[in-house]
Amino acid sequence: MKKIIMVAGVFCLLLLVWSVRDGKSKEQSVYTGDAVYYKNRVVIATAASGKLDFYSLAGERVDSLFSVGLALNPTKEEVFNDVKLVVSGDKLTAYAIAGYTLYQYDISNLYTAELEKKTRNTYWDWYERVDRFGDRIVTVSKRGVSIWNNQLDIIDSYKLESESAYGVRSGGSNRFLTGMSDSSILVYDRESRSVLRTTPLNFSNFKKNGRKPFYDRISNNVYVIDDYYVKKIDVNGVLTASYRHSGDSSFDVESTADNDFLYASNGLKVMKLKKSDLTLVSEVSTGSLGAAQGWAMGLKLVNTAFGDRLVVFNNSSILVLDSNLKLVAHAGKISKDDNLLYPIENLYLVLDHNSATAGAIVNLQGGGFWPNEDLSVKLVNSTITAKADRFGRFNVDVPVPTTTAGRYDIKVDGMQSNLTYSISFSITE
């Protein structure tokens, strides 16, 4: 066992693992992580920086607890990729992966990390995710899913064909897993070691985002968000409900088996929907919620003594929302050494109306372009200009030209970045 001790102002080069209390020279984009309720507080962890960064909800703030890294100048194999928190009585354990190695840390005192176990595979299996499926820790790689016992020995494995390790989930089930491809979601049965069913999904660019479905182990329904709809799929793979979200990106769906509601993120917003029929209950835009440059990606729902708390990994910050999507607390922001903000988000366009007659005006919003760059907005033979703000976002009114009724693209070009993006629009008679 190796104790990781944090000493203010001192870096001990003899340690293979080091830990730093509070603070970094610059914040990182935060897109995924984990959270639990431990000793009457919400504890949050993320590996988005390449280290393990731990936070705690304290009133209206999310405070940094400490960070754990593997080297002062890490190689690719010494960069953490993912972290999973597990509460067992009075003990809080963080399981983490870096390269070919699985680590187990005791972080129960919330200010130091004790390395209890680590194991490195010798067959070049690069771990992409660590999670808990049912009552077992698992790792996910391109070779499939490995099941581990408490001694960190592999006791079983499954060859699950999923194009995204991020989409391999269990929803707490000991039997079923989900997997994702660029055109479908599948349910895998660990008992029969076979795919039970696949259901089509629709993505404009599957590989640009990680997407997390939710498997409800009580109802056996699967909930997932693609680039157009939040979907509910029954045990036979039949689509039973859907909700058209306002965006063309998709990230996470999150809930718990005993919850009547579902939460989903699409970058622009976090949505709360009824599980029964996917009707929208409420939604919140996160672009400037807590800190500028928000982009709602990873979600983690935590049941607390004060009600549900939804942790949102929001690119520029970590948000904690209540069950009504009201901001409870936040932390972090994106910054660079020159004190400028830089957009780290996908290109997107959103219209206030998807169709209109000639002569009408429609509002177009978008983002993901370079800060402060000039933009060209073209519809049929009409071109107007716009300018991105310091976050690479813009808002412009587009006149609908006189032309033959039909379906056209509104195309936006970045004049300096050469980035381009389009959205479909109908001109009606």
N, C-alpha and C positions, 0 to 999 in steps of 0.2 A: 504494500500500500504506500502511496505517496501523498503527502500532505501538501497542498498548495497554499502557501501563506502569502498574504499581501503585505508588503512593507512599503510604506509611503516613501516615494522618492528613490527607492533602491531597486535595481534589477539584478537578480542573482543569475548570472550566466551559467551556473552549474546545474540549474534546474532545467529539466526537459519540458516542463509545463510551467507557465507563468500566469499570474493573475494580476489585474490592475483594478483599483478601486475608483469608481466614478470617472467620468470624463474621457473624451477622446479629442484629438485635435480637430476632427471634423466628423459630422454625422454621416451615416450610410443610408442608402435606400433600404427600407424595411418592407419586405413583401410577404413574409410568412413566418410562422413560429408556433409556439404552444403556450397554454396558460392553464393553471389549476387554482383551486381554492385550498389554501393551506394555512392552518392556524389563524383563521379569521381574516385572511387577506388574500387578494388575488396576486399570484406570482406569475410573471410572464418571462418567457425565454425565446430568443431568436438566434439563429446562426447566420443571418444575412450579411454580417460584416466579415465573416470568415473566422470570427471568434465566437464564443458563447457569451451572449450578453443577457444579463438577468435584471429584471425590473420588478417593482412592487407597487400596487395601487395604494396610495396614501392620501385619503381625502379627495381633493380635486386635482391631485398630481399623480403622474406615474414616475416614480423615482428610480434612478439607476442604482442597482445594488452592487454588482461587480461584474467583471469580464474574465473569461478564461481563454487563453490561447496556447498553442503548442510550441511556438518559437517566436523570437523577436522578428526574424525575417523568414517567414514560413515558405516552404516549398509547396507545390500543388498538393502533395500528399499530407501536408500539415495544416490544411485549411478545413475548418469545420463546414459541413454541408447541411446538417439538420440536427435538431434536438427534440427530445421527447421527455416530458415531465411525468413522474409517477409518484403518487402519494400512497404510502402504506403506513397507517397509524400515525406516529409522530415523525416518521422519516419521509424526506423528500429526495428523490433520486432523479438525476438528469442523465439520460442515455444520449450519446452523441456519436456521430460518424465523421470520419475524415479519411478520405482515400479508401484504403483496404482495411481500416481499423474501426472497431466498435469500442467505445469508452463508457464506463459507468462511474458517475460521480455522486457522492453524498453531499448535498447542499443544504442539509436540514437547518443549519444555523443562519443561513441567508447572508453570510458575509465571507465565507470561505468555501472552497470546493476541495473535497478529498477524493482522490482517485482510488477507487476500490478495485476495479478490474479493467483490463483492456485485452483485446484479442485481435490479432492481425491475420487475415487469411493468406494463404500461400499460393492461391490459384488465380490471382489477379482479377478478383471480382470487386469492381469499384462500387462502393455503396452510394446510393443516391438518396435514400430516405431511411429514417428510423421511426418506428411507430409501435403502438400496442394494439394487437388484434386479439380481442377477447381478454384473456389473462396472461398473454405471452408477448414479450418483446419480439419484434420482427425487423428485419432489414429488407430493403427493396433495391434491386439492381436490374441491369438489363438481362440477367440470367433468370430472374424471377423473384420469389419471396422465400426468405429463410426464417424459420421459427427457432427461437433461442430459449434455453432454460435459465434458471437463476444463476448457474455457474458460467454463463456465457458460452455454452456449448450448443451447436446446431443440432436440433432433434428432429427436424423435418424440413422439407422444402417443396416448393410448387413452381412449376414452369408456367407462369402466367403471362400470356402474350398481351402486354399493355405498352402502347407507344409512349406513355407518360408515367414515370414512377410516381409523380405527384397525385395521379388519379387512382392509385391502388389504395383502397380503403376498406374498412370492415364495419364501421359504425358500431363497434363493440361486439360484433357477432363472432362466435368461435367457429362458425362454419362457412359463411359466405364472404366473398371479396368482390370488389368492383375493379374494373380496369377500363382504360380509355384508349380510343384510337381517333384518327382524324375524321371519322365519319360515324362513330357509334360508341355506345357504352355497353360493357358486358358484365354479367354476373357469373362468378366462378364458384363452384361447389368444392370445398376442400375434401369432403367425404368421397365423392365420386371422381375427384381430380379432373373435372371437365367443366366446360363452359355450359351453363344452363340456358342462357339466352343472350341475345344482342338486340339493341334497339338503336335506330338511326338517330344521329345528331347532326347539327349543321354548324360548321365553323368556317369563317372566312380565312383564318390563318391559325391552324391548330397549334403549331409549334411555338408561337410567340408568347403564349401564356401557360402557366400551370393551372389546372382546373381540378377542384376537389368536389366530388359528388358526396351525397349522404345516403347511406343504406340504413333504413329503419328496421332494426331487428325484430320489432314487435309486429309491425304491419307487413313486413317484407316488401314494402315499396322502396323504390330508388328515386331520389330527387337529384336533379342535375341542372346546370345552367349551360346552354350553348350560347353562341354569339347573337341569338335572337330571342330565345324563350327560356324561361325556367320551366322545367318539365317534371311531371310525376308519372312514374312508370310502375305498373303493378307486377305481381309475381309471375305473370305470363309474358312479360315484356311488352304489354300493351300500354300506350300512352293514354292516361285517364284524365289528365288536367294539364293546362299550360298557362303561362302568363308571358305576354310580350313585353320585354323590358326595353327601356329607352336608351339604347346604346348598341354598339357593335363589337363589344369586347365581353369577356366572361371570365370569372375567376372561381370563387368558392360558393358552395352551398353548405350551410351549417345548421344543426339542430341537435337535440337529444331525443332518445326514444320515447321519453315520457312527456315531451313538449308538444303542444298543439300547433306551434308556429315554426316557421322556417325562415332563415335569413340567407340572403344571397347578395353577392357583390359583382359589379360589372365595371369597376374602375371609377365611373362617374358617381355612382350611388351605392348605398346599402339599402336593401329592401327587406321588409318584414311581410310574410305572406301566411295565409292559413294553410296548414298541411292538407286539409280535407279537399279543397278545391282550387288552391293557389290564387285566391283572390287577394289583392293587395290590401294590407292593413295600414302601412305607413312606409315612407321612404325618406332618406336624407342624403343630400349631396355632400360629399366629403372633400371637395377641392380645396376649400379654405377652412375646413373645420379643425380647430386646434392649431394648425400650422399651415402655411401656404404650400402649394404643390401637392395636395393630397390626391391619392389615386387608390381607391379601395380595392385591395387584393385579398390577402389571407384573412380568414375569419376563424375565431374560436369562441364558442359559447361556454360560459362558466356559471354553474349554479352556486349562489352564495346565500348567506343568511339574510341578505338585503334584497334578494331577488336576482333575476338573471342579469349577467353582465356580458356584453358582447365585445370581445377584443378585436379591433380592426387594425391590421397591419397596412398602413395607409401611405406607403412610399416615403413621405417626408416625416412621418411620425407614427406613434402608436396611439390609437384612440381606445377609450373604454366608453361604451354606450350602455344605457339602461334598456329595459325591455321595450320601451317606447321610442328607441333610437335617439334619445336625448343624451347630449354629451355629459359624461360624468367626470372624465379626466383625460389628459393627453400628455405626451412627452415627445421630445425630439424634433429636429428639423434638418433639412438638407442644407449644407453649407460647404463652401470651398474656401481655400486660403485667401482668395481675393474678395471674399464676402459677397459674391454674387450667387444667385440661385440658378440652378441648371435643371431643365426639365428631364425627368427620367420616366417617361410614360409612352405608351403606344400612341400612334396617330389615331385620331378619331374625329368624326363629324356627327352632329346632331341637328336635325331640322325641327322647327316647331310644327310644321305641317308637311306631310309626305306628298301632297298634291295640291294644285291650285290652278286657276285659269290665267290666261295671258293678261298682263297688266297688274296682277297681284304682287304683293311683297311677302316674302317668306324670310324668317330669321334663321341664320345658320351660325352655329357655334362649333368650335373645334379646338384641337390641341395636339401636342406632340411635335410641333415645329421648332426651329431654332428661336432663341430669345430675340425679340425685337426685329425679326426679319420681315421683309416685304412679301406679301402674298398676292397671288393672282387667283381670282375666283371666276370660273367660266361655266356658263349654262347655255347650251346650243351655240349661238353666234354672239352672245353678249358676255363681255368680260368686265369685271370691276376689280378694284384693288382693296386690300385690307392690310393690317399690320398686326403681327403677333406681339403680345406683351412680353414682359421679362420671363414669363413662365412658358412661352411658346404657344400661348392660347389666344384665341380671337373670337370676336362676335361681330357679325355684319348682317345687314339687311340686303337680300338679293331680289332684284326685280325679275319677274317672270316675263320673258320676251314673247312676242307674237310669232307663233309657228304652228305647225301641224300638231294636233293632239297626239300624245304618246308618252312613252317612258324614256327619260333621258338621264344622264349623269351630271351632277354638279361636281366639277373637278377643282381642287385647290392645289396650287403649286407653290412651293417655297422658293423664292428667287435666289436666296443665298445657299440654302442647304440642298437644293434640287430634290427635296422630298415632295411626294405627290400622293394625294388621296382623293377618293371619289365616294359619292353617296347617290343612290338612285332616287329619282324624283319624277312624278307624273304631271304632265301638263294636260289639263282637261278642257273640254269645250265649254 
